[in-house]
Amino acid sequence: MPSELTFLAALLVGFLGSTHCIGMCSGIAGTVGASTATNPSFLDRSSYLLLYNIGRISSYVIAGCAAGAVGQIGLGVFPETVAHSIALVISVVFLIALGSYLAGWWSFLPKLELVGTRLWRIVEPWGRKLLPVRNRFQAFLFGCVWGWLPCGLVYSVLAWAVAVGSVKQGALLMLGFGLGTLPTVLCLGMAGQTLLRLRSKALVRQAAGISLVLFAAVMFTMHQINQHA
């Protein structure tokens, strides 16, 4: 899959799938936004939240590099055309599965979150030591730690990063995903309750899910057209 399409697909997944982040990350983002000072200004809260998210996305990119490396080794045993086809099929299946989850047709992400629980028990105390967040560098470090929070959405995208079979593509995919989640997570620190109400609307969830399924269909169609061109 072209790197531009990988990035765009991951950006879309992050943006539409970030409704999953509302329940998990609203408290964390709110803590960072509220701990800047006794009466933090809008600028202070925004800068702390931005640095927290830069740290979080940096962790995603590092994880994407590792996942891409694993995939590169695994897919390297296949001819290049076969490897590309495998990567495409997994990507399409992933988008359909995530779209089904967002639309409320299939719930599988909570099961994936159990996978990282053991690692999180090791990492989480480091994040606790950074509270309360007193400066911007601390906010960045806090984001780096909390980027490893057990999250089924992140884990499913990491599985996708393995499928792309490239360190560079894996990093690009996770960067796109992280940037896609940025608007929602930034807003969580400012208007978490409003977003929680928005997430509860079935029409919003179904629209997000259907959008991902349609994007998967477009990706597959483009691949078929390119093959027969």
Sequence and secondary structure as in RCSB ss.txt:
>XXXX:A:sequence
MPSELTFLAALLVGFLGSTHCIGMCSGIAGTVGASTATNPSFLDRSSYLLLYNIGRISSYVIAGCAAGAVGQIGL
GVFPETVAHSIALVISVVFLIALGSYLAGWWSFLPKLELVGTRLWRIVEPWGRKLLPVRNRFQAFLFGCVWGWLP
CGLVYSVLAWAVAVGSVKQGALLMLGFGLGTLPTVLCLGMAGQTLLRLRSKALVRQAAGISLVLFAAVMFTMHQI
NQHA
>XXXX:A:secstr
  HHHHHHHHHHHHHHHTHHHHHHHHHHHHHHHHSS SS  HHHHHHHHHHHHHHHHHHHHHHHHHHHHHHHHHH
TTS HHHHHHHHHHHHHHHHHHHHHHHTTS   HHHHHTTTHHHHHHHHHHHHHT S  SHHHHHHHHHHHTTS 
 HHHHHHHHHHHHHT HHHHHHHHHHHHHHHHHHHHHHHHHHHHHHHHHT HHHHHHHHHHHHHHHHHHHHHHHH
HHH 
